[in-house]
């Protein structure tokens, strides 16, 4: 989950980049190192190649490309971005994916974080205050027993026992039945009937929807930044991407619509997007220099619309 804080510093040396983590983000270096190695093996060229890891720093190859954030929106960019996402999500064979830690900031951690932010909210203006009131009402339903934990296909994708905590890796392996799809025969696209009917399609996720992490090299899109990567599910990853501020603040980037989802996945997508939009409401409540003035007001309107309030 994005937090608008710089958690690392980068040092460039020719064709190499050394990334050193400078903020308190337990497990970030380990997750990125694991991701780079997995992708180097199963999707070579999609991400930087790992070179070395030492004392909380990773050295990797430097890849060419210009961040999609800031580029004029062109159909070829979005098509290449969608292709990169499919490659990322399906790169890790299922027998390997099932052994990986769940990515941080799954449903339970998000619910706890949002409840805390609601409790700390100080009245600001009628519209913003309404977001908190309506968002908390929606959150109570999303977090309630039967509101989406487990297999009813309404929310987070991974059950309570499998969620990533506040800044931790998450632990344990999903059972075959709960995962809704690890029993499939193939190791390519996660499109088996069991997964799609449950609304939970297991994927390897980057855990960060920032458009700036997608680099266009003139022919293809490559991906960087895997601090929060791990085992996830398709809908949760797409919802996080779709609601990231970078995906709309300079003009709407419609990427989620390029993925064909089952009815259950569509249902979960609506709920997961509500959660992500609510998160961004609080993240943007103290605006900084990264986004244009008035971004918080636009996010307030966006959340009210997505909540149907």
KAPE-V655096 format. One line per field, one symbol per residue. psi: psi as a letter, one per 40 degrees, with the letter a starting at -180 (. if undefined). A space follows every 50 residues. Layout:
# KAPE-V655096
psi: ???
This chain:
# KAPE-V655096
psi: hieeiheiihhhgbeihhhhheiggheddddddddddddddeghediihh dihhfeihhiihiiihhdheihhidddddddddddddddedhiddddeei iiiifadddddddddddddehhhcidddddddddddddddddeiheeehb eefdaddhideeihageidiiiihiddddfeeeidiebigfidddddeeh hhihidehehdeehhheedihiiihfdfiahaidddddddddehdeeede hhhgddeehhiidddddddddddddddddddddeegiaediiiedddddd ddddddef.
